[in-house]
Amino acid sequence: MSMSKAEGPHKAGLRSVGTRHQEYALEGDASGFDITRDEYEAALAASKQPEWDGEGLPPVGCECEAFDGVSWFPVVIVGRYDGFAFAWNYDQRKTLTVNEVHSVNFRPIITEAERKREEAILAMRESLGHAAGLIEVGNIYRAIAAGKIPGIKLDD
């Protein structure tokens, strides 16, 4: 829900429930849950933070993926301090601390198509053994995807 200053809280579906702290509640809300104007403004500002583009360390609250040296897994950035980011994975109850030098250990959450692409590249690399690195195998995959290698098509 957005509310411009011109609209005011009443046109945004909020009703005043207290004048002392400028508290508001959603119209028709019978739950008795009230928020202060400061809480509303803070939540609104947080919801408008730009998405992390993968450069540097992710901001606090960012849901992204982290690499622990073995695999990528989803995390939430729960804190940053003095050039370090602290990540938490709820499912595995796993923490990770990364400094700015190793910020490549974080990436934005990838799409299913990107995940399948990565799995295909890793499978190709494993099938070749030590004969090829990830860069070379990635180049082969992109050539197949672009249709530059006749007789081979990707399903996805």
NUVEX-488871 format. One record per residue (C-alpha): residue number from 1; residue in one letter; x, y, z. Coordinates in nm, 4 decimals, decimal comma, always signed. Example, Ala and Ser with C-alpha at 12.3 -4.5 7.8 and 13.67 -1.06 7.14 Angstrom:
<atom 1; "A"; <+1,2300; -0,4500; +0,7800>>,
<atom 2; "S"; <+1,3670; -0,1060; +0,7140>>,
***
This chain:
<atom 1; "M"; <+0,0000; +0,0000; +0,0000>>,
<atom 2; "S"; <+0,1452; +0,3372; -0,0901>>,
<atom 3; "M"; <+0,0444; +0,6708; +0,0506>>,
<atom 4; "S"; <+0,1562; +1,0058; -0,0850>>,
<atom 5; "K"; <+0,1623; +1,3115; +0,1377>>,
<atom 6; "A"; <-0,1181; +1,4606; -0,0721>>,
<atom 7; "E"; <-0,3415; +1,1584; -0,0136>>,
<atom 8; "G"; <-0,2822; +1,1330; +0,3573>>,
<atom 9; "P"; <-0,3415; +0,8246; +0,5689>>,
<atom 10; "H"; <-0,7222; +0,8257; +0,5348>>,
<atom 11; "K"; <-0,7230; +0,7816; +0,1557>>,
<atom 12; "A"; <-0,4668; +0,5019; +0,1885>>,
<atom 13; "G"; <-0,7148; +0,2933; +0,3879>>,
<atom 14; "L"; <-0,5799; +0,3860; +0,7303>>,
<atom 15; "R"; <-0,7826; +0,5298; +1,0146>>,
<atom 16; "S"; <-0,6447; +0,7239; +1,3085>>,
<atom 17; "V"; <-0,6676; +0,5317; +1,6348>>,
<atom 18; "G"; <-0,4735; +0,7676; +1,8540>>,
<atom 19; "T"; <-0,3584; +1,1262; +1,8284>>,
<atom 20; "R"; <-0,0862; +1,1205; +2,0885>>,
<atom 21; "H"; <+0,1540; +0,9041; +1,8832>>,
<atom 22; "Q"; <-0,0149; +0,9322; +1,5433>>,
<atom 23; "E"; <-0,1159; +0,5661; +1,5388>>,
<atom 24; "Y"; <-0,2990; +0,4172; +1,2420>>,
<atom 25; "A"; <-0,4798; +0,0917; +1,1693>>,
<atom 26; "L"; <-0,6127; -0,0517; +0,8441>>,
<atom 27; "E"; <-0,9772; +0,0296; +0,7713>>,
<atom 28; "G"; <-1,1974; -0,2576; +0,8849>>,
<atom 29; "D"; <-0,9104; -0,4138; +1,0802>>,
<atom 30; "A"; <-1,0631; -0,5829; +1,3817>>,
<atom 31; "S"; <-0,7385; -0,7393; +1,5010>>,
<atom 32; "G"; <-0,6502; -0,4456; +1,7221>>,
<atom 33; "F"; <-0,3010; -0,4262; +1,5706>>,
<atom 34; "D"; <-0,1931; -0,0636; +1,5595>>,
<atom 35; "I"; <+0,1250; +0,0866; +1,4206>>,
<atom 36; "T"; <+0,2813; +0,4214; +1,4920>>,
<atom 37; "R"; <+0,3509; +0,6649; +1,2132>>,
<atom 38; "D"; <+0,7251; +0,6142; +1,2704>>,
<atom 39; "E"; <+0,6858; +0,2358; +1,2313>>,
<atom 40; "Y"; <+0,4808; +0,2875; +0,9156>>,
<atom 41; "E"; <+0,7376; +0,5292; +0,7680>>,
<atom 42; "A"; <+1,0259; +0,2910; +0,8531>>,
<atom 43; "A"; <+0,8489; -0,0059; +0,6922>>,
<atom 44; "L"; <+0,7660; +0,2010; +0,3850>>,
<atom 45; "A"; <+1,1276; +0,3179; +0,3502>>,
<atom 46; "A"; <+1,2564; -0,0391; +0,3928>>,
<atom 47; "S"; <+1,0219; -0,1665; +0,1233>>,
<atom 48; "K"; <+1,1609; +0,0884; -0,1225>>,
<atom 49; "Q"; <+1,5263; -0,0092; -0,0834>>,
<atom 50; "P"; <+1,6829; -0,0884; -0,4204>>,
<atom 51; "E"; <+1,7513; -0,4527; -0,5022>>,
<atom 52; "W"; <+2,1073; -0,5648; -0,4517>>,
<atom 53; "D"; <+2,2816; -0,6017; -0,7897>>,
<atom 54; "G"; <+2,5431; -0,8524; -0,6776>>,
<atom 55; "E"; <+2,8237; -0,5964; -0,6430>>,
<atom 56; "G"; <+3,0033; -0,5746; -0,3097>>,
<atom 57; "L"; <+2,8437; -0,7005; +0,0093>>,
<atom 58; "P"; <+2,4640; -0,7329; +0,0206>>,
<atom 59; "P"; <+2,2682; -0,4994; +0,2512>>,
<atom 60; "V"; <+2,1076; -0,6106; +0,5769>>,
<atom 61; "G"; <+1,7745; -0,7821; +0,5116>>,
<atom 62; "C"; <+1,8753; -0,8969; +0,1622>>,
<atom 63; "E"; <+1,7736; -1,2501; +0,0677>>,
<atom 64; "C"; <+2,0475; -1,3910; -0,1527>>,
<atom 65; "E"; <+2,2644; -1,6994; -0,1958>>,
<atom 66; "A"; <+2,5968; -1,7708; -0,0271>>,
<atom 67; "F"; <+2,8791; -2,0051; -0,1234>>,
<atom 68; "D"; <+3,0503; -2,1970; +0,1558>>,
<atom 69; "G"; <+3,3207; -2,3512; -0,0622>>,
<atom 70; "V"; <+3,1045; -2,6514; -0,1521>>,
<atom 71; "S"; <+2,7639; -2,5297; -0,2678>>,
<atom 72; "W"; <+2,5327; -2,2292; -0,2965>>,
<atom 73; "F"; <+2,2495; -2,1996; -0,0424>>,
<atom 74; "P"; <+1,9871; -1,9343; +0,0387>>,
<atom 75; "V"; <+2,0613; -1,6883; +0,3199>>,
<atom 76; "V"; <+1,9361; -1,3664; +0,4737>>,
<atom 77; "I"; <+2,1912; -1,0982; +0,5564>>,
<atom 78; "V"; <+2,1332; -1,0344; +0,9258>>,
<atom 79; "G"; <+2,4094; -0,7838; +0,9904>>,
<atom 80; "R"; <+2,7033; -0,5864; +0,8587>>,
<atom 81; "Y"; <+2,9923; -0,4490; +1,0553>>,
<atom 82; "D"; <+3,3360; -0,3112; +0,9693>>,
<atom 83; "G"; <+3,3486; -0,4589; +0,6179>>,
<atom 84; "F"; <+3,1886; -0,7923; +0,7080>>,
<atom 85; "A"; <+2,8458; -0,9336; +0,6232>>,
<atom 86; "F"; <+2,6786; -1,1906; +0,8471>>,
<atom 87; "A"; <+2,4422; -1,4356; +0,6782>>,
<atom 88; "W"; <+2,1946; -1,6866; +0,8216>>,
<atom 89; "N"; <+2,0258; -1,9881; +0,6625>>,
<atom 90; "Y"; <+1,7082; -2,0813; +0,8495>>,
<atom 91; "D"; <+1,6659; -2,4314; +0,7025>>,
<atom 92; "Q"; <+2,0179; -2,5550; +0,7733>>,
<atom 93; "R"; <+2,0662; -2,3307; +1,0792>>,
<atom 94; "K"; <+2,3938; -2,2290; +0,9199>>,
<atom 95; "T"; <+2,5832; -1,9012; +0,9554>>,
<atom 96; "L"; <+2,8407; -1,7470; +0,7274>>,
<atom 97; "T"; <+3,0631; -1,4434; +0,7765>>,
<atom 98; "V"; <+3,2181; -1,2867; +0,4681>>,
<atom 99; "N"; <+3,4420; -0,9819; +0,4306>>,
<atom 100; "E"; <+3,4469; -0,7394; +0,1364>>,
<atom 101; "V"; <+3,7431; -0,9165; -0,0260>>,
<atom 102; "H"; <+3,5370; -1,2361; -0,0564>>,
<atom 103; "S"; <+3,2059; -1,0704; -0,1500>>,
<atom 104; "V"; <+3,1902; -1,3016; -0,4538>>,
<atom 105; "N"; <+3,0677; -1,5615; -0,2046>>,
<atom 106; "F"; <+2,7274; -1,3876; -0,2262>>,
<atom 107; "R"; <+2,5047; -1,3600; -0,5297>>,
<atom 108; "P"; <+2,1442; -1,2579; -0,5956>>,
<atom 109; "I"; <+1,8978; -1,5472; -0,5925>>,
<atom 110; "I"; <+1,9070; -1,7017; -0,9381>>,
<atom 111; "T"; <+1,6137; -1,8100; -1,1505>>,
<atom 112; "E"; <+1,5249; -2,1728; -1,2205>>,
<atom 113; "A"; <+1,6596; -2,1360; -1,5766>>,
<atom 114; "E"; <+1,9919; -2,0025; -1,4432>>,
<atom 115; "R"; <+2,0064; -2,2882; -1,1924>>,
<atom 116; "K"; <+1,9519; -2,5467; -1,4703>>,
<atom 117; "R"; <+2,2237; -2,3768; -1,6770>>,
<atom 118; "E"; <+2,4688; -2,4037; -1,3857>>,
<atom 119; "E"; <+2,3795; -2,7690; -1,3283>>,
<atom 120; "A"; <+2,4363; -2,8449; -1,6978>>,
<atom 121; "I"; <+2,7745; -2,6705; -1,6956>>,
<atom 122; "L"; <+2,8848; -2,8593; -1,3835>>,
<atom 123; "A"; <+2,7675; -3,1918; -1,5299>>,
<atom 124; "M"; <+2,9603; -3,1191; -1,8515>>,
<atom 125; "R"; <+3,2706; -3,0319; -1,6524>>,
<atom 126; "E"; <+3,2466; -3,3462; -1,4390>>,
<atom 127; "S"; <+3,2062; -3,5628; -1,7492>>,
<atom 128; "L"; <+3,5289; -3,4197; -1,8919>>,
<atom 129; "G"; <+3,7272; -3,4701; -1,5732>>,
<atom 130; "H"; <+4,0300; -3,2456; -1,5425>>,
<atom 131; "A"; <+4,0412; -3,1767; -1,9153>>,
<atom 132; "A"; <+3,8433; -2,8528; -1,8939>>,
<atom 133; "G"; <+3,7731; -2,5725; -1,6518>>,
<atom 134; "L"; <+3,4475; -2,3978; -1,5765>>,
<atom 135; "I"; <+3,5209; -2,1091; -1,8134>>,
<atom 136; "E"; <+3,5716; -2,3384; -2,1119>>,
<atom 137; "V"; <+3,2676; -2,5511; -2,0302>>,
<atom 138; "G"; <+3,0604; -2,2343; -1,9815>>,
<atom 139; "N"; <+3,1691; -2,1147; -2,3258>>,
<atom 140; "I"; <+3,0635; -2,4485; -2,4780>>,
<atom 141; "Y"; <+2,7244; -2,4254; -2,3049>>,
<atom 142; "R"; <+2,6683; -2,0706; -2,4347>>,
<atom 143; "A"; <+2,7627; -2,1827; -2,7869>>,
<atom 144; "I"; <+2,5066; -2,4647; -2,7670>>,
<atom 145; "A"; <+2,2421; -2,2245; -2,6324>>,
<atom 146; "A"; <+2,3135; -1,9810; -2,9173>>,
<atom 147; "G"; <+2,2686; -2,2597; -3,1750>>,
<atom 148; "K"; <+2,6313; -2,2415; -3,2880>>,
<atom 149; "I"; <+2,6855; -2,6162; -3,2461>>,
<atom 150; "P"; <+2,4714; -2,8080; -3,4960>>,
<atom 151; "G"; <+2,2794; -3,1149; -3,3842>>,
<atom 152; "I"; <+2,2586; -3,0119; -3,0199>>,
<atom 153; "K"; <+1,9619; -2,8273; -2,8690>>,
<atom 154; "L"; <+1,8708; -2,7368; -2,5140>>,
<atom 155; "D"; <+1,5266; -2,8290; -2,3815>>,
<atom 156; "D"; <+1,5067; -2,5207; -2,1670>>,
***
